[in-house]
């Protein structure tokens, strides 16, 4: 009885798969951060219809701006949630 052999993947191939999975997790995390920030922007304006895209784009710019600061530099004092204040280190 012949047994099926699993394909052998190179270390390079495994690294590419792991890197892709990491990238997908990072993209999902970023999407969730933007969605949360956009929600709080919509909440702050009373959820009135018609500004959803503006909320999303502003939230995206805010999250991107925070990412550009880097972990060792001071963060902006604004938060994605109006009741949470970030403290500079």
Residue, then its C-alpha position, 0 to 999 in steps of 0.5 A: x500500500x502506497x502512502x501519499x507523501x507530503x510535499x516538502x517545502x523549503x525554508x524560504x517557502x515556509x518563511x514566505x508563508x509565515x510572513x504572509x500570515x503576519x502581514x494579514x494579522x497586521x492588516x486586520x489589526x490596522x483595519x480594526x483600529x481604523x474602524x474603532x476610530x471611525x466609530x468614535x468620530x461618528x459617535x462624536x457627531x451624533x451618527x448623522x448620515x452622510x459623513x461616514x467616508x470622512x470619518x473613515x478617512x480621518x480615522x485612517x490618517x490618525x492611525x497612519x500618523x500614529x504608526x509613523x511616530x514609532x514606538x520610541x518617539x512621543x505619541x500625539x496627545x489625541x486618542x481614537x476615543x475622546x474619553x481616553x487621553x494618551x500621556x507622552x512618555 
